[in-house]
Amino acid sequence: MRRGGGELETEVADRAAPVVLSHAEKLPDGGTLVVVSHGGTIRTTIGRLLGLQAGSWEALGGLSNCSWSVLGEGARGWRLLEHNAGSLPEPVLGDDD
């Protein structure tokens, strides 16, 4: 459904997923790609990369501000390793500690 005359979620995924894949293909082994975007764009792109049907993308839930998701590429394609995370796994120490 078009919300306010904007793009369909599938159209967003059609635009965004190929860009992510294009950059991911250029990474060296073990490299990391950071993608920054709006939560809806990230959710639809994750859904597309995981091969989920568009009607299932809502199950991923929204992405909160300043949160992230982590995907990894395995033998069978992309896997969602972490979603809507907002805390670091270990303390980050600054120079003043």
N, C-alpha and C positions, 0 to 999 in steps of 0.2 A: 504494500500500500504506500502511495506517495504521501508523505507528510509535509504539508505546507508547500507543495509544488516542488520539493527537492527530489533527489535521486532515490530510487529503490535501493534497498540494502544489497540486492544482487548486483546492481550497477556499480555501487561503491566497491564491492568485492571484485568485480570484473576489472576495475581500474587499479585497485591497490595491490591485490595479490600478485599480479605479474611483475610489478615494480619490486616488491619484496623478493620474489624468486630470482629476478634478474641480479639484484645485488648479492643475494645469498650465494649464487653460483660463482661469484667472483672472489669469495672469501678464501683465504688460505686454509689448509687443514687446521681445525681447532679454532678458527677465527670466530669472532662475535660480531653480529650485526645488530645495531640498536635502531629501532624505528620509533619515532615520536609522532603521535597523531591524536585525534579525538578518540574517545572511548568507543563510540559506535563504529568507527572505521576499523579500529583494532579488532573489535569483536567479530565483525563480518569477515575481515581478512583471516583471522584465526580459524573461523568456521570453514572458510573456503580451503585453506591450507590443510586442514584436518580431513577434508573430504566429507564434511557433514552436509546434510540437506539444509537448504536455506531456512526451512521451517523449524529447524532444531537450533539455530544460532542463538535464539533467546535463552536457551538452557545454559549458555556460558555465563549469563549475567552481565551486568554492566561493569565497566572498569572505573573504579573510583579515581578521583584526582590524585596525581602523584603516585599512582600505583603502576605495576607492571605485570607482564606475563612473560613466561619463558617457554620457548618451543625448542625442540631438538629434532634433528633429522636422523631417523633410524633406517634400518634395512627395509622397512615397510612404509616409509614416508614420514611425515611430520607427526610429532607427539607433543601434547601439551604437558609440560613438566611442572609448571607453576602458573597460577592465574590469580589476578587481582591482589597480588602481594604488595605489602606496604612497609615491611620492616626488613632490615638487613639481617642475614643469618648470624652475624657475629659483630661485636662492637667495632666501630670505626674510631680509631684514636687519632687525634690531631697532633700537631707539632707542640702544642702547649701542655701536653700531659707529662 
